[in-house]
Structure formats: structure tokens, C-alpha cells
Amino acid sequence: MTTGALPAKHQVLQACRGELKEGNPLLRCAHELTTLHERRLSAECESLNEIDALRARLVRDIDRWITVQLPPAHGAAHVHTETMGAVIDRLAQLTAHAYAALTSSSEWDLWDAWQRLAELAVGYDDLAAEVCAGIRRLPGAS
């Protein structure tokens, strides 16, 4: 199931976990972003700039892919505060943090990490549906 031209939240979350079942570029980038966030959790300060540069490239790739996939939004469509690439980068980050929290001794940290991931996944699904329907516009899109 997809949300119009964009993958549904469960597909994005599966990709973040490394369960890639199709060659969708957005899902491939979501998986790569999660891998980079996992590296970032244990990275030395010297490699953070390199990791962040790779993340920025993947976010840009997602945004460019979406621009080609979707028709222009209606003229009166409200603009969202961040690009879809940025939302997927945050999903990847929260996925990495949620799995890292499994090793935490704090039940609160574990609950909080998974709750934040679930809420953002619902937000992604809502945004994807609105963008595909043309009632929401992404920054930089016409």
C-alpha cells in the first residue's frame, strides 16, 4: 500500500529497519539515512561532519525524487515547514535512537523513543497523503 505516489509509513519504517523489498529510491535513501544515524551514535567527532554531509546529500536526493514524482500542488495549498527529505531523515534518526534505547536501562527512555517514532510516522503518513492530494506543498516545490 502506498500513499499516492509516496510509500506508506510502514514501508518507510521497514526500509529504516533494513527490510528493503523494492527498489524505490526513497526507501533506499531512508535505509541509508538510518545507517548513517546509527554510525553517528557511536562516531568520533572527526567523522560527524562526513556523516552529516552524506545525510545532506541523501535528503537532497529524496527531495529531488519527490519533486519529479508528484504533480504540482494546488495554488492555495499550505506550505509545510520542512521538506519530505528532512522528515524522512528524522524518521531515520528516531529509528536509530529507538533501537539504541532497547539497550537502555531506563524504561522511560525506551518508551519515549518509540513513542516519538510512532508519532512522527503518523505525521509522515498524513503529510504524504496531503502532498499527494495537492492540498499541502513542500518547501521549494512549485
N, C-alpha and C positions, 0 to 999 in steps of 0.2 A: 504494500500500500504506500502511496506517495501523497504528498500534499500538493497537488497540482504538478508542476514541473520540478518540485523540490522533494527530496526524501523526507519521510515522516521521522518523528523524533526517535522511534525505536530503531530505525535504520541508522541514524546518526550515532546513537548510543552504542549500537552493535559495532559500528566502524571504530568508534573510540576504544572499544574493548579489543579490537583486532579481529573481529569477525566480519571480514570483507567477503561478501557473496557476489558482488558485481563490480564492474569496472567504472562505476560512477566517479568522476574526478572529485566531486565534493566529498564523497565518503572516503576516498583515498587520502585527501588532504586532512580530513578530520582525524584519521588514524595517525598520520604523520605528526599532526599537532599534539596529539596525546603523548606520543613517544617523546617529543621534544619537551613537553611539560614534565614527564617522568624523569628525563635526564636533568632538567632544571632543578628538580627537588634535591638532587644529590650532587649538583655541579659545583665546581670551583668557581670563584668569582671571575677568573680569567675567561672561562668559556661561556659565561652568561651572555655576553654581547654577541657571540657567534650564534648561540641558540636563539636569541631574540631576533637576529637578522633573518634566520631561517623561518621563524614563525611569521615575521612580517611578509616574507615572500609568499608563504602559503596562504595567508589571509588575503593578500592581493590577488593570488590565483583564484581563490574562491569567489571573490567579488567580481572579477572579470568573467568567470564562467557563468555566474548568475546573471550578469548583465546581458550575455548572449542568449541565455535560456528563456528569459522572461520577457513578455511584451511590456511596453511602457505602461506606467501606472496612469490612472485617470488624472486629469488636470487638477482636481480638487483633493487628491489623495494626500493624507497627512504624512509627513516625513518621519521616519523612525530615527532614534537618536544615535544608532550605530549601524555599521554595515553587517551583512549576514556573515561575512568572514570573521568579524570581531565576535559575534555571538557564538559561532562555532569554535573559535579559539577559547572562549570562556567555558564552553561545554567540555572541551578537551582538558582544560586546566582543572575544572571541577571533577572530571572523571579521574584524573591522576591523583588529585587530593583525596577523593573518596576511597580509592583503592589503597592509598597510603594510610588512611585512617583505620583501615582494618587491623593494622598492627599497633594502633594506639591503645593505651591502657584506659583511656577515658571514653566511656560510653557516650558522653555528651558530644565529644569531638566527632565520633563516628556518626551519631545521629545528625548532627549539624551538617557534616559534609554531604551525606546522602540526601538530606532534605534540600539543601541548596542546589544540588544537581537535578533533583526531580523538579523543582520549581522552574529552573532555567530551561529544562527540556520542554515543559508545558509552554513556557514563553516562546521558545523556538517554534513549536508547532503552531501556535497562534499567529506568530509573525509570518511564518511560511504561508499559511492559509490566506492571510490578508494581502501579502505581496502577490501571491498567485492570482487572487481575485482582483487585483488592481486598486484596492482601497487603501493600501499603505505603500509608501515609496521609501526606498532605501537611500541613504545619503549618497550623493554623486550620481544617482540614476536620473534619467530624464523622465 
